Each structure stands twice: as C-alpha cells, then as structure tokens.
Amino acid sequence: MSDDTSADVERIERTDIGTSMEARLKRGTGTRDEDQVTIKAKGETAEETIDEFYKLLAEYDDEISDRLRDIQPDKADS
C-alpha cells in the first residue's frame, strides 16, 4: 500500500484579467478629527478602471465625506 497521493492533487492557477486602482485618503490630523477611506476600482481596461475610480471618488465626495464630517464629535465635548 502506497502513501503517494500526488496523483490526487489538483493544481489550480489563478489569473486576474484587467486592471485595478486603489487610493487611500486621510482627512484631518487629530485623533477625534480624522477620517480614513480606501477607494478601489477594477475594470477590464485601464480606461474602464479610471472611469470607475472617478465615479467612486465623486460618490465619496458628494455623499460620504459630508456624512463622515457630520458624525465628528464637537470640540466642546472633548
């Protein structure tokens, strides 16, 4: 009886197609006045990735950044 199981091992090779882009944003300097956001975009081509990235950045700028600022503690609370 043989313990050789190498014939039973299946090798899977992963291949990513397309491009990706990532930016990390940090607003503020104080512990209680700081936001950190990572924006990631993917596409089949660089042009698609850049377009997706700008859409996500605009959404962050228009909606999310203001919401984050609104939940910051008042300086009077510190």
C-alpha positions as CSV (number, residue, x, y, z in Angstrom):
1,M,0.0,0.0,0.0
2,S,1.5,3.4,-1.0
3,D,1.0,6.8,0.7
4,D,1.8,8.6,-2.6
5,T,-1.2,10.9,-3.1
6,S,0.4,13.3,-5.6
7,A,-1.7,11.9,-8.4
8,D,-4.8,13.1,-6.5
9,V,-3.7,16.7,-6.0
10,E,-5.3,19.2,-8.3
11,R,-3.4,22.3,-9.1
12,I,-5.3,25.5,-9.7
13,E,-3.6,28.5,-11.2
14,R,-5.3,31.9,-10.7
15,T,-5.1,34.5,-13.4
16,D,-6.5,38.0,-13.0
17,I,-7.6,39.8,-16.1
18,G,-7.9,43.5,-16.2
19,T,-6.6,46.4,-14.1
20,S,-7.2,47.7,-10.6
21,M,-6.6,51.0,-8.9
22,E,-6.6,51.9,-5.2
23,A,-6.2,55.2,-3.4
24,R,-6.1,55.8,0.4
25,L,-7.4,59.1,1.6
26,K,-6.9,60.6,5.0
27,R,-8.6,63.8,6.2
28,G,-7.8,65.5,9.4
29,T,-4.9,65.2,11.8
30,G,-6.4,64.8,15.3
31,T,-7.5,61.5,16.8
32,R,-11.1,62.8,17.1
33,D,-11.0,64.7,13.8
34,E,-9.7,62.1,11.3
35,D,-11.3,60.1,8.5
36,Q,-9.6,57.3,6.5
37,V,-11.1,56.0,3.3
38,T,-9.8,53.5,0.7
39,I,-11.3,53.7,-2.8
40,K,-10.8,50.7,-5.1
41,A,-11.8,50.3,-8.7
42,K,-11.4,47.4,-11.2
43,G,-12.0,47.1,-14.9
44,E,-11.1,45.1,-17.9
45,T,-9.1,48.0,-19.3
46,A,-7.2,50.9,-17.8
47,E,-9.8,53.3,-19.2
48,E,-12.7,51.4,-17.6
49,T,-10.8,51.3,-14.3
50,I,-10.1,55.0,-14.3
51,D,-13.8,55.8,-15.2
52,E,-15.0,53.5,-12.3
53,F,-12.5,55.1,-9.9
54,Y,-13.7,58.6,-10.8
55,K,-17.3,57.6,-10.3
56,L,-16.5,56.1,-6.8
57,L,-14.4,59.2,-5.9
58,A,-17.3,61.5,-7.0
59,E,-19.8,59.4,-4.9
60,Y,-17.4,59.7,-1.9
61,D,-17.0,63.5,-2.4
62,D,-20.7,64.1,-2.9
63,E,-22.3,61.9,-0.3
64,I,-19.9,60.0,2.1
65,S,-17.4,62.7,3.1
66,D,-20.1,65.1,4.3
67,R,-21.8,62.2,6.3
68,L,-18.4,61.4,7.9
69,R,-17.8,65.0,8.9
70,D,-21.4,65.3,10.3
71,I,-20.7,62.5,12.9
72,Q,-17.5,64.0,14.2
73,P,-17.7,64.9,17.9
74,D,-17.9,68.6,18.7
75,K,-14.7,70.2,20.1
76,A,-16.8,71.2,23.2
77,D,-17.3,67.5,24.0
78,S,-13.5,66.9,24.4
